[in-house]
C-alpha cells in the first residue's frame, strides 16, 4: 500500500479553524466593547470595530476622542472599555479557539 499524506488537508483545516476563531473573537470583543462603552450620543459605542490580520485580531475604536475616554485625562477617569472587553472574557475567547480547532480536526 502506497503512503498517502494528509498534511495539506490538515493544514487547510487548521487555517480554516484559525480564520473562523479569529473572526468570532473579533465579533465577541467588539460586542463586549460596545456594552462597556460609555454612551452620550452613541458615537463612541458605534465606532468599535475589529479586523482580522494574519494571525491576530485588531480591535479598536475610530472615534476621535476614544483614546481620551479609554485612557482618561487629568480631568476624567479612564474607562478602558476595549481592554476590559478582552480581559474580562479570556475564558470565552479561549473556548472559541479550542472549539473551532476541535471541530475542524474531527471532520
C-alpha positions as CSV (number, residue, x, y, z in Angstrom):
1,X,0.0,0.0,0.0
2,X,1.4,3.4,-1.0
3,X,1.9,6.2,1.5
4,X,-0.7,9.0,1.3
5,X,0.0,12.2,3.1
6,X,-2.9,14.1,4.6
7,X,-0.6,17.0,5.6
8,X,-2.1,19.5,3.2
9,X,-5.6,18.6,4.2
10,X,-4.8,19.0,7.9
11,X,-3.0,22.4,7.2
12,X,-6.1,23.5,5.4
13,X,-8.4,22.6,8.3
14,X,-6.1,24.3,10.7
15,X,-6.1,27.5,8.6
16,X,-9.9,27.4,8.4
17,X,-10.2,26.9,12.2
18,X,-7.8,29.9,12.8
19,X,-9.7,32.2,10.4
20,X,-13.1,31.3,11.9
21,X,-11.8,31.6,15.5
22,X,-10.2,35.0,14.9
23,X,-13.4,36.3,13.3
24,X,-15.5,35.1,16.2
25,X,-13.1,36.6,18.7
26,X,-13.3,39.9,16.9
27,X,-17.1,39.8,17.0
28,X,-17.2,38.9,20.7
29,X,-14.7,41.6,21.7
30,X,-16.5,44.2,19.6
31,X,-19.8,43.3,21.1
32,X,-18.4,43.4,24.6
33,X,-16.7,46.7,24.0
34,X,-20.0,48.2,22.8
35,X,-21.6,47.0,26.0
36,X,-18.9,48.7,28.1
37,X,-18.6,51.9,26.1
38,X,-19.9,55.0,27.9
39,X,-22.7,56.5,25.9
40,X,-23.8,60.1,25.5
41,X,-24.5,60.2,21.8
42,X,-23.8,56.6,20.8
43,X,-20.9,57.6,18.6
44,X,-18.2,56.0,20.8
45,X,-20.2,52.8,21.1
46,X,-20.9,52.6,17.4
47,X,-17.3,53.2,16.5
48,X,-15.9,50.0,18.0
49,X,-14.8,47.6,15.3
50,X,-12.2,44.8,14.5
51,X,-10.2,43.4,11.6
52,X,-8.6,40.1,11.2
53,X,-4.9,40.2,10.2
54,X,-2.6,37.3,9.5
55,X,-2.5,35.7,12.9
56,X,-4.3,38.2,15.1
57,X,-7.4,40.3,15.6
58,X,-7.0,44.1,15.9
59,X,-9.9,45.7,17.9
60,X,-10.2,49.4,18.1
61,X,-12.4,52.5,18.1
62,X,-12.4,55.1,15.3
63,X,-14.0,57.9,17.3
64,X,-11.5,60.9,17.5
65,X,-11.9,61.1,21.3
66,X,-11.8,57.3,22.1
67,X,-8.2,57.4,23.4
68,X,-9.1,60.0,26.0
69,X,-12.1,58.1,27.2
70,X,-10.3,54.8,27.3
71,X,-7.1,56.1,28.9
72,X,-8.5,59.0,30.9
73,X,-7.3,62.6,31.2
74,X,-6.3,64.8,34.1
75,X,-10.0,65.7,34.4
76,X,-11.7,62.4,33.6
77,X,-11.1,58.9,34.9
78,X,-10.0,56.2,32.5
79,X,-12.8,54.0,31.2
80,X,-10.9,51.1,29.5
81,X,-13.8,49.6,27.6
82,X,-11.7,47.9,25.0
83,X,-9.2,46.4,27.4
84,X,-11.9,45.2,29.7
85,X,-13.8,43.7,26.8
86,X,-10.8,41.4,26.3
87,X,-9.6,40.8,29.8
88,X,-13.0,40.0,31.3
89,X,-13.7,37.4,28.6
90,X,-10.5,35.4,28.3
91,X,-12.2,32.1,29.1
92,X,-14.8,32.8,26.5
93,X,-12.1,33.6,23.9
94,X,-10.1,30.6,24.8
95,X,-13.2,28.4,24.4
96,X,-13.8,29.8,20.9
97,X,-10.3,28.9,19.8
98,X,-10.5,25.4,21.4
99,X,-13.9,24.6,20.0
100,X,-13.0,25.7,16.4
101,X,-9.9,23.7,16.3
102,X,-11.6,20.6,17.7
103,X,-14.5,21.0,15.3
104,X,-12.2,21.2,12.2
105,X,-9.8,18.4,13.3
106,X,-12.7,16.0,13.9
107,X,-14.1,16.4,10.4
